[in-house]
Amino acid sequence: MIWNWQQPDWPTFQWDQVRLEAAEKQFLVNGGVFVGTVRHLGTEERDQLTIEAMSTEERAVLYLQATGTGCGRTTGAASGARNC
């Protein structure tokens, strides 16, 4: 998958509403499963899961920064936020 700003129609997007709806429904189902699972974890397990999620996110950010992928690009047209 390529980044939004690499799309040929950036920043004027076109999308398939049916495909997005199916992906959104799956995301919501998976999110509900995750929340339900986390509620049944003890404090130690929940803390470990939090650490693992944060570590995974940090590795992804470090990869993007190391490869230069997305650095210097605007992430939000209105916000002016930057990836790096």
C-alpha positions, 0 to 999 in steps of 0.5 A: 500500500502506498501513502496517501500523498503518493496516490496519483489523485492526491489530494482529490480522492475517489473511493469505493463506498461499498469497500470502505463500509466492509472494511469499517465494519470489520474494524469495528468488530475487531475493535470490539473483540479487542476491548472485550478481551482487554477487559478480562485481563488482569492489571499485569497482562494489560500493562504488558499489552500496552507496552507491546503496543507502544513498542510496535508503534515506536518500531514503525515510527523509527522505520519510517524515519530511518527510511525517509518514508513520509518524512517532511510530508504533510499528514493533515491538510488542515492541521499542517502536522508533519510526520517527522 
